[in-house]
Amino acid sequence: MSDDAYETLAGPGEARFEVRGSEFIGRARPVETLDAAEAFVEEVRARYADASHNVPCYRVRERSGEGHFLREYESDDGEPSGSSGKPALNVLQQRGIENAVVVVTRYFGGTELGVGGLARAYSRAVKEAVDDAGVTTREPRTAFDAVVDYDDSGTVRGILESAECDFEAAYEERVSFAVSCPRDDAEALKERLRNATSGRVELA
């Protein structure tokens, strides 16, 4: 495992419980990009627009030259300042979880919980959603495009299917493969593609 490996969610997770009549629903998702995190926040806000609050938090890795930095975000979404967004984000920080987004939806039940009660409820919703999702260790990944003529597309697809990578193919005038693989494997995979196509593959 490389020094740059990180903890993230193994999949989606959800938690539901009631506190003094208020319903709390935590929804957690692994994400690869800031755009994906923000899109999930907007999706939950739109779908549960009838809720009293939709409190988001996320921690997402952003590339910066050869390294990376963490983009963190939280919002109280109308709850008392510091009562919800910060406690929610704090769970991800304490557990060292990155490339993850959580939105906690609250339906108000008529009884005020106070700042302390809210902080406990929101942090519990994140903890339980994360536990439901599970945590896994991920190696940093590299994304690249491989473009070939149709004659080489079967060869390239076969190599990608046998490698530890994710890819999507677009069949247009030529065939483009959008590839994502562990960063430590990227150069060897590119070399395999070059050799198999006698250098005809275009890598970007």
C-alpha positions as CSV (number, residue, x, y, z in Angstrom):
1,M,0.0,0.0,0.0
2,S,1.4,3.4,-0.9
3,D,1.9,6.2,1.6
4,D,-0.7,8.2,-0.3
5,A,-3.5,5.7,0.1
6,Y,-6.6,6.9,1.9
7,E,-9.8,5.8,3.6
8,T,-13.1,6.2,1.8
9,L,-16.6,4.8,1.7
10,A,-17.0,1.3,0.3
11,G,-20.4,2.2,-1.1
12,P,-23.6,4.1,-0.4
13,G,-24.9,4.1,3.2
14,E,-28.1,5.2,4.9
15,A,-29.2,5.7,8.5
16,R,-32.7,6.6,10.0
17,F,-33.8,7.3,13.5
18,E,-36.0,9.6,15.5
19,V,-35.1,12.0,18.4
20,R,-38.0,13.5,20.3
21,G,-40.3,13.4,17.3
22,S,-37.8,14.7,14.7
23,E,-36.8,12.2,12.0
24,F,-33.1,12.2,10.9
25,I,-32.0,10.5,7.7
26,G,-28.3,10.3,6.9
27,R,-27.2,9.5,3.3
28,A,-23.5,8.9,2.5
29,R,-21.9,8.3,-0.9
30,P,-18.3,7.8,-2.1
31,V,-17.3,10.4,-4.7
32,E,-14.3,11.0,-7.0
33,T,-14.7,14.7,-7.6
34,L,-15.9,18.0,-6.1
35,D,-18.6,18.2,-8.9
36,A,-19.9,14.8,-7.9
37,A,-20.1,15.8,-4.2
38,E,-22.0,19.0,-5.0
39,A,-24.3,17.2,-7.4
40,F,-25.3,14.7,-4.7
41,V,-26.0,17.5,-2.3
42,E,-28.2,19.2,-4.8
43,E,-30.0,16.0,-5.7
44,V,-30.9,15.3,-2.0
45,R,-32.0,18.9,-1.5
46,A,-34.3,18.7,-4.5
47,R,-35.7,15.3,-3.7
48,Y,-36.4,16.2,0.0
49,A,-37.3,19.8,-0.5
50,D,-40.2,19.3,2.0
51,A,-37.7,18.5,4.8
52,S,-37.0,21.1,7.5
53,H,-33.2,20.9,6.8
54,N,-30.8,19.1,4.5
55,V,-27.4,19.5,6.2
56,P,-24.4,18.6,3.9
57,C,-20.8,17.9,4.5
58,Y,-18.0,16.5,2.3
59,R,-14.2,15.9,2.1
60,V,-12.9,15.6,-1.4
61,R,-9.3,15.2,-2.8
62,E,-8.3,17.8,-5.4
63,R,-5.2,17.5,-7.5
64,S,-2.6,20.2,-7.1
65,G,0.5,19.7,-9.2
66,E,2.0,16.4,-8.2
67,G,0.2,16.3,-4.9
68,H,-3.3,17.0,-3.6
69,F,-5.2,19.0,-1.1
70,L,-8.5,18.3,0.7
71,R,-11.6,20.4,-0.1
72,E,-13.9,20.4,2.9
73,Y,-17.4,21.8,3.2
74,E,-20.2,21.9,5.6
75,S,-23.4,23.9,6.1
76,D,-26.0,24.2,8.9
77,D,-28.7,24.8,6.3
78,G,-30.8,26.9,8.7
79,E,-30.1,25.1,11.9
80,P,-28.5,27.1,14.7
81,S,-24.9,28.1,13.9
82,G,-22.4,25.3,14.7
83,S,-25.1,22.8,15.7
84,S,-25.1,20.5,12.6
85,G,-22.7,21.0,9.7
86,K,-19.6,21.1,11.9
87,P,-20.5,18.1,14.0
88,A,-21.3,16.2,10.8
89,L,-18.0,17.1,9.1
90,N,-16.2,16.3,12.3
91,V,-17.1,12.6,12.0
92,L,-15.5,12.4,8.6
93,Q,-12.4,14.2,9.9
94,Q,-12.0,12.1,13.0
95,R,-12.3,8.9,10.9
96,G,-10.0,10.1,8.3
97,I,-12.5,9.6,5.5
98,E,-11.9,11.3,2.2
99,N,-13.7,11.4,-1.2
100,A,-17.1,11.2,0.6
101,V,-20.2,13.2,0.9
102,V,-23.0,13.0,3.5
103,V,-26.3,14.8,3.6
104,V,-28.5,14.6,6.8
105,T,-32.2,15.3,6.2
106,R,-34.3,16.4,9.2
107,Y,-38.0,16.5,9.5
108,F,-38.8,18.6,12.5
109,G,-41.1,16.9,15.1
110,G,-42.2,19.9,17.1
111,T,-39.7,19.7,20.0
112,E,-36.6,21.8,20.1
113,L,-33.4,19.8,20.7
114,G,-31.0,22.6,21.6
115,V,-27.6,23.0,20.1
116,G,-26.1,20.0,22.0
117,G,-29.0,17.7,21.1
118,L,-28.7,18.7,17.4
119,A,-25.0,18.2,17.4
120,R,-25.4,14.7,18.8
121,A,-28.2,13.8,16.4
122,Y,-26.3,15.1,13.3
123,S,-23.1,13.4,14.2
124,R,-24.9,10.2,15.0
125,A,-26.6,10.3,11.5
126,V,-23.2,10.6,9.8
127,K,-21.6,7.9,11.9
128,E,-24.4,5.4,11.3
129,A,-24.6,6.2,7.5
130,V,-20.8,5.7,7.3
131,D,-21.0,2.4,9.2
132,D,-23.8,1.3,6.9
133,A,-21.6,2.2,3.8
134,G,-18.5,0.6,5.2
135,V,-15.0,2.0,5.0
136,T,-12.3,0.8,2.6
137,T,-8.7,1.8,1.7
138,R,-8.2,3.2,-1.8
139,E,-5.0,3.8,-3.7
140,P,-4.7,7.1,-5.5
141,R,-5.9,6.8,-9.1
142,T,-4.9,8.2,-12.4
143,A,-7.3,9.0,-15.2
144,F,-6.3,9.0,-18.9
145,D,-7.8,8.6,-22.4
146,A,-6.8,5.9,-24.9
147,V,-8.0,6.5,-28.5
148,V,-7.7,4.0,-31.3
149,D,-9.1,3.0,-34.6
150,Y,-11.8,0.3,-34.7
151,D,-9.3,-2.3,-35.7
152,D,-7.4,-2.0,-32.4
153,S,-10.5,-1.4,-30.2
154,G,-11.0,-5.1,-29.3
155,T,-7.4,-5.5,-28.3
156,V,-7.5,-2.4,-26.1
157,R,-10.8,-3.4,-24.5
158,G,-9.4,-6.9,-23.7
159,I,-6.4,-5.5,-22.0
160,L,-8.5,-3.0,-20.0
161,E,-11.0,-5.8,-18.9
162,S,-8.1,-7.9,-17.6
163,A,-6.5,-5.0,-15.7
164,E,-7.4,-3.5,-12.4
165,C,-9.1,-0.5,-13.8
166,D,-12.4,1.2,-14.6
167,F,-13.2,2.4,-18.1
168,E,-15.9,3.7,-20.4
169,A,-15.8,3.3,-24.1
170,A,-17.3,5.8,-26.7
171,Y,-17.6,4.5,-30.2
172,E,-17.6,7.4,-32.7
173,E,-15.3,8.0,-35.7
174,R,-12.7,6.3,-33.5
175,V,-13.0,4.5,-30.2
176,S,-12.2,6.5,-27.0
177,F,-11.6,4.7,-23.7
178,A,-11.8,6.8,-20.6
179,V,-9.6,4.9,-18.1
180,S,-9.2,5.2,-14.4
181,C,-6.6,3.0,-12.6
182,P,-4.4,2.9,-9.5
183,R,-1.8,5.5,-10.0
184,D,1.1,3.1,-9.4
185,D,-0.2,0.8,-12.2
186,A,-0.8,3.6,-14.8
187,E,2.6,3.6,-16.6
188,A,2.7,-0.2,-16.9
189,L,-0.8,-0.3,-18.3
190,K,-0.1,2.4,-20.9
191,E,3.0,0.5,-22.0
192,R,0.9,-2.7,-22.5
193,L,-1.5,-0.7,-24.6
194,R,1.3,0.8,-26.7
195,N,3.0,-2.6,-27.2
196,A,-0.3,-4.4,-28.1
197,T,-1.2,-1.8,-30.8
198,S,2.4,-1.3,-32.1
199,G,2.3,2.3,-30.8
200,R,-1.0,3.2,-32.7
201,V,-2.9,4.0,-29.5
202,E,-3.1,7.7,-28.6
203,L,-2.8,8.4,-24.9
204,A,-3.8,11.6,-23.2
